[in-house]
Amino acid sequence: MTIETSFDSNYRKVLVAARRARQLQNGSHALIPTHSNKACRIAQEEIDAGKIAYVKTETEIHKPLVEGPGIPILLA
């Protein structure tokens, strides 16, 4: 498990900003002085200021086993 401050993709940045915006909407205080009243914008400003980090866990990816050259068929 590592604490990351830089983002490996824009998707992850959006997810972290959304989670922080939800925290702000639920009563958390902003970590930086801001003129904005919108939680999403405050979260983006906090990320740009380097005040927000996220935890990246080391999980293994398990791929399904496929026998032969065919495509696996899932039966419902």
Stockholm file with secondary structure:
# STOCKHOLM 1.0

chainA/1-76         MTIETSFDSNYRKVLVAARRARQLQNGSHALIPTHSNKACRIAQEEIDAGKIAYVKTETEIHKPLVEGPGIPILLA
#=GR chainA/1-76 SS CEEECSCSSHHHHHHHHHHHHHHHHTTCCCSSCCSCCCHHHHHHHHHHTTCCCEEECCCCCCCCCCCSSSCCCCCC
#=GC SS_cons        CEEECSCSSHHHHHHHHHHHHHHHHTTCCCSSCCSCCCHHHHHHHHHHTTCCCEEECCCCCCCCCCCSSSCCCCCC
//
